[in-house]
C-alpha cells in the first residue's frame, strides 16, 4: 500500500469518527493505535506509551494550567466585569462603541489568558447580554465576540504559540513578540470594520441614552482603575521574563499568583470563585493533555511511514511547486484541517511535518508560527467544526440561532484572511519586534 493511500485512509477514518460526534482525542488516538497495529503488529503498542512520556517530559507544559488558572481567576472574581464597564463608558459615544469596546476587552483578556475559550466565556456572559439589551444587531455582535475571542491564541501569552515553540524547537519569547503586531493589526481592522458598518447603518448599533453618556471626566478616570490590576499583572509577568529574571514557567506562576492576590485584595476570593477557577482550569488542562497525547501518537505513526520525505517529494518533485506556492498550500491545508481538528491536535500532527520543510525552503520558522496561529483563528470560526461556533451556540440566548452564528462570522473571516495576506507579504510586521529585542 502506498504512502498516499495510507494517508488517505487514516485521515478519512479520522474525519468519519469526528462526524459521529466522538471526542477529538478519542478519534485521533483510536485511528493512531489501529494504524500502528495494522502496519507494524504487536510491537507498535509501545507508541502511545512513548508519546505519553514525551508529554510528561515537556517541562514548559506547566505553563498551560498556570496561564489558564490566571485567566479564569480574573474572570470568576469579576475583574473582567469591571474592565467591561470601563470600556462601556469610554467607547459608548462612538458609532458601534460598545462593540468596539468589546474588541478592546478581548485584547486585554487575551493578554491575561492566552486562550480563546476564556474570551468566549467572558464575551458571551458579560458583553453579549449588554449589547443585546441595548438593541445591537444580534448577528453583528455574535461575530464580534467570536472573532475577538480568537485573538487569545495570537496575542501573548498565547498557549498555542508555547506548544508550537516546543514542537518547532523555537524560542517562546520570540514567538510571543512576533504575535503582538499582527494581533493588534487584526484587532484594529475589526474595530474599523465595526465603526464603518455602524456609521453606514446606525440601526445596527443604537446610540446610548443621554443619561449613560453623561458621565463626568472624574468618574471616567476612576473607572480606568479597573484596568490597572490586569495590566500590572501582565507587565509584571512579561517584564520579569523579558529581563531574564524568571523562566517561562516561573513567569506563568507569577501571573497565577498575582491574579489570586488581586482577587484577595479586592475581597472577591471566595470559596465559590476558587472552586470554579480550579475546576475549569483542570477541565481545560486535561482536555489539552489528552489531545496532545493522542496527536503525538498519530504523528509518530505518520512520521514512521516517512511522511516528512513523502511531503517534501510531493511538493518539490511531483508537483514542482515554488517555495511561495508550497507556503500557500500549507496555509490552505491548515484552514481546511482546522475545520475538523482542534488547533492543538492539528499542530502536533502537522507541524513536525511542515516546519523542517519551511526551514529548508529558507522561510523564518518564527514568522511561519505566527501564520499558523492566524490560520487557526480562521478555523476557530469556520464551519462545520469551528471551536468558537460551538462555544457560542452553547452560551448564546435562544433568540440567536445557529444560522445567525454562521452568518455572523463571514465579514470577520475575510478580515482575518486579509490580515494573513498582509503578514505574508510583509514578514517584518511579525519579525520587527523580535529583531528589535534581539538587537537591544
Steps between C-alpha positions, in 0.01 A plus 500: 500500500638842403567785744230703329234229546594444866480876560160515329367210709628644828360849444168378355456266799577790733248729328234226508546445874485875566173521302347240736551741789783314671740698716795637305770327706310167482469516122864597445632246750289214362604562138866527607494181707310301234732618221809419707380146577403433139829635363752361749325241714511451878822695551320818394313500833801682647428810288231652726714430807795681345272790407378525861858523627573776247203694640611447860853615418385826338585726793359817333155333502481613863421844361172364362304461826662812648394732216153343491467542878601866474235574238222323684591661833468846343175396335331324790595770753318764292806703400406453135158654575671812633706520181192478282333781694802722434494422127123556501530856636802606291393349166123557530483831305652344183293334227496136604702607803394215726591244233838672453540499878433127495793454258714704741387277786594191299850639437552554874358158588730346236799662669397340828405150390651375173194299398188566295262321735534756783425790266195314368373432850543862609363645176193275494419542869583870551505688168236315297203556739589871533529549124171323431321694775606826336361395163821406318455272199524141624683372191769769513574473874512119483773531237681767704529271803606194301764686298622706797546196723714330233767765568581306818713249307705769322569772759748397775497302720355272231491136612484382137826683424657331805404160356631599156827611660547157658423310181695727264786547752471879483532755787164578663585864562577561132167348402307702758660823382430403138129463576458850649490718187288264283258456792461876548464553123220244486324653803528846339349369175210351699440836672518696172254262334254532791527880499448535124213252490320666792553848353342386174215317673430657844214254560762229566627686807249742660648802676518473878245706696622845619507396868755228422714733289493781756788377714744750646872489426577422864277193496648389167851524642396306810364222278841468337620350830330177389775453244790563737503157666481287179761713324726495808478120508584478130795740515638341818482156343639599159744755641671248726519254212641758255764606752605140551407501870252214461469204267188435292344274762594737783340791313178300466513430875549873568190577293288236674613613847448869415146433373417322825643784709302759302178305558588476871579873520164583341329264749367277225697183572208296630475125527268493199743705284793276594299183439377616157847619396673176599227281349501680164880512494518124559238432232670707227850379592398133489333555163824646361712220646283222356496661157878550504552139606274362226640734235860406588413135448335584166800706395741223600317249279485738206863601540599133524370457147752755376241775468753784519690369199176418318358852545825662394518278189133568419535879516846539347527215252156370404318834493812713436371791712693816585571578871219758516253262334593236758447750781155594366412128473597458865282794605203360307552156657505658849167672436341181362634277779400760758137461393512144637782487758579682820790745456717302742436172320568663164821655631641178642410301188601742224771729644769226526444432130489861379755682716812317364380567146435868579852540636654318201314739266662798673194634685521621859337245738400780742306675223352167390382436857308829501343416162399158636325655800322753279363218283387332824302815576320461167437133574358590844205681343455292182233226459447212538707446818623849588578498872355844570181420306416221744594705803277785384211263428531358853513840673278720278137579594219317310429791264844452338468205263771286344435676168562836671826369641619378159396824326674711763852378425509567122643858506746413777635201306575733208674746736712217642595378151598855399717529813667166424573621146654822634723313747605257226585788266683696771673253736662785697161580654548181701881500522562867580438473875702175550788650299481821702518306827781275374708801397444708813 
